Amino acid sequence: TCQVTAVPVPAVSWFSLKNNQEPAMIKSRGDLSISIKDYKDGRMTSSLILHNVTQDHYGGYSCNATNTEGEASAIIRLVQPLSISGGGEALWRKRNNILLVFTSFIGWTKCR
C-alpha cells in the first residue's frame, strides 16, 4: 500500500524492480492488480495486490507519484517469509510537495 499526499492530484504508477533489468511499469493483469482509493483532502491510497504469490513475485516494487509540483517515489520489497511474527513497519518519504507512506504487515513484506 502506498499512501500519497499531494495537491494537485498526482498520477500514481507502480514499477517492478528486477535485478539487472530496467524498471517495468506494472499494469493490472491476471496475477497483479492495482487499486486506487478516492482522492480526498489531498490524499489517496494505491495498493499493488499480488494474487497467488509465486517465487517470481518476490523482489522490489516502486510506487511513483507525480504532479505539476514535483515527483516522489519509494521502494517496497516483497520477501519470502521466514517466520510469522507480529508487528508491521512503515516507511515514509517526502520529496518536494508529495508524501508517500508504505505499510507492511506480518512478515510478508519488508519496507526498505
C-alpha positions in Angstrom: 0.0 0.0 0.0 1.3 3.4 -0.9 -0.4 6.4 0.7 0.1 9.6 -1.3 -0.5 13.2 0.0 -0.2 15.7 -2.8 -2.0 18.8 -4.3 -2.9 18.9 -7.2 -4.0 15.3 -7.8 -1.0 13.1 -8.6 -0.6 10.3 -11.2 0.5 7.2 -9.3 2.2 4.3 -11.0 3.9 1.1 -9.9 7.1 -0.5 -11.2 8.7 -3.9 -10.8 12.4 -3.7 -9.9 14.0 -6.9 -11.1 17.8 -7.5 -10.8 19.8 -6.4 -13.9 16.6 -5.2 -15.7 15.1 -1.8 -16.3 12.2 -0.9 -14.1 9.0 -2.2 -15.8 5.7 -0.4 -15.3 3.0 -2.7 -13.8 -0.5 -2.8 -15.3 -3.3 -4.9 -13.8 -3.4 -8.4 -15.2 -4.4 -11.9 -14.0 -2.0 -12.2 -11.1 -1.5 -8.5 -10.3 -4.0 -5.7 -9.7 -3.7 -2.1 -8.7 -6.3 -0.3 -6.8 -6.6 3.4 -6.1 -8.9 4.7 -3.4 -10.6 8.1 -3.8 -8.6 11.2 -3.7 -9.9 13.3 -0.8 -8.4 16.3 1.1 -5.1 15.9 -0.8 -4.8 12.1 0.0 -5.1 8.9 -1.9 -4.1 5.3 -1.4 -2.8 3.0 -4.1 -2.3 -0.7 -3.5 -0.5 -3.3 -5.5 -2.3 -6.6 -5.0 -0.5 -9.9 -5.8 -2.7 -12.9 -6.3 -1.4 -16.4 -5.8 2.1 -15.3 -4.9 4.9 -17.2 -6.6 8.7 -17.0 -6.4 8.6 -14.7 -9.4 6.7 -12.1 -7.3 9.5 -11.7 -4.7 11.6 -8.6 -5.1 11.4 -4.8 -5.3 8.5 -2.6 -6.3 8.4 1.1 -6.7 5.4 3.4 -6.1 5.8 6.7 -8.1 3.7 9.8 -7.7 4.0 12.9 -9.9 2.1 16.1 -10.4 2.8 19.6 -11.6 4.5 20.4 -8.3 7.0 17.5 -8.3 7.6 13.8 -8.0 8.3 11.3 -5.3 8.9 7.5 -5.2 9.6 4.9 -2.6 10.5 1.2 -2.8 8.9 -1.7 -1.1 10.4 -5.2 -1.1 8.4 -8.4 -1.0 10.5 -11.1 0.7 9.8 -14.7 1.2 8.5 -15.1 4.8 10.9 -17.0 7.1 8.5 -16.9 10.1 5.3 -15.3 11.1 5.9 -12.7 13.9 3.7 -9.9 15.0 4.2 -6.3 14.1 4.4 -4.2 11.0 6.7 -1.5 9.6 6.0 1.8 8.0 8.2 4.0 5.8 7.6 7.5 4.6 9.4 9.7 2.3 8.7 13.3 1.4 10.2 14.9 -1.7 9.0 18.3 -2.9 5.3 18.5 -2.1 4.4 14.8 -2.3 4.4 12.5 0.7 4.4 8.7 0.2 3.7 6.2 3.0 4.2 2.4 2.7 2.8 0.0 5.2 3.8 -3.7 5.6 2.3 -6.5 7.5 3.4 -9.6 9.3 6.4 -11.0 7.5 5.1 -10.8 4.0 6.6 -7.5 3.0 9.5 -5.5 4.3 9.9 -1.8 3.8 13.3 -0.6 2.7 
